[in-house]
Amino acid sequence: MMQVEQDQITYAFLGPVGTFTEAALARYAPGASRQAMPDVVSALEAVRTGAVDRAIVPMENSVEGGVAATLDTLASGAPLVVVAEVLVEISFVLAARPGTALADVRSVATHPHAWAQCRRTMSELVPGAVHVPATSTAAAGAALAGEGAAPAGGSAPGEAGLAFQAALVAPHTAADYGLEVLADGVEDNPGAVTRFVVVARPGVVPERTGADKTTLLVHLPHNASGALVTMLEQFATRGVNLSRIESRPIGDALGRYAFSMDAEGHIDDARVAAALIGLHRVCPHVVFLGSYPRADRTPTHVPPGMRDEDFEAARAWVRGLRG
Ligand SMILES: O=C(O)C(=O)Cc1ccccc1
């Protein structure tokens, strides 16, 4: 989609101002109108209700894996589709109110994925400090600064004996909330990347670029031996590579899982369409969650015999057999 069009639509994002999600949106649609949401579920629901046109939410990161709230909210409810992905390199600072020393820090507020990415460094820097979960990194920073709601279990900012003395936030966010940086570069894995997705109501499928991904959610047949292999064969026999596959509980019974995955290619690629047709035949539930350009623009490798022309030639050959 053209930059001009992107800038005319309203985006819900995981807020408040200063989250990594906001940074991802600034990269994707710099001048667009935006609406901060308190969590991933409300950002996606705002698209479903029509309150906004699009939402941008974290989907996956290179250290902690899939973001359950995003995967699960996309999996059920009114249909939504991914129309773009944005990759952001993530680095964290440990921030506190002015005058706080490292030795004062007994609890650290932040988003669970941020804590997971800094756990080892925190155990060295502030030994014994516990994590206080927040809805986002910036929400933790705002609460510490005395703006916005406190994270779960946190006492109101400004009260004597704050339940958390520091927050893990994005480097540019500490100063915006009037906080001081106690330590920077506190992530355990330098170079960690988070993948954000732009989500819309169904209707528009971005044009095929030759470097695309297709996101799907699939249920397997009940108690069928080899069901997982049968599902995977639909991709393998059409030369479609999966760049992500993970299981999420369906929620109706113990041991029932849905598979969330990204296939390399676009629904307009004959091999991807053939894989989808195959999935529909062998799986009880298949949800198409969008075809969109890869953020890294790496062209999809198409194995011999799997190009659109190969499928068309094969179909023509079968037609010819009857004639
Ligand atoms: O909390 C944020 O700032 C977010 O945007 C979610 C998040 C948290 C940790 C790593 C990447 C994204």
The ligand as an ORCA input file, in Angstrom:
! r2SCAN-3c Opt
* xyz 0 1
  O       5.338     -2.912     26.029
  C       5.722     -2.458     24.943
  O       6.423     -1.443     24.809
  C       5.321     -3.165     23.746
  O       5.188     -2.585     22.705
  C       5.195     -4.663     23.852
  C       6.557     -5.222     23.858
  C       7.144     -5.579     25.067
  C       8.436     -6.112     25.058
  C       9.119     -6.269     23.874
  C       8.524     -5.891     22.694
  C       7.235     -5.365     22.682
*
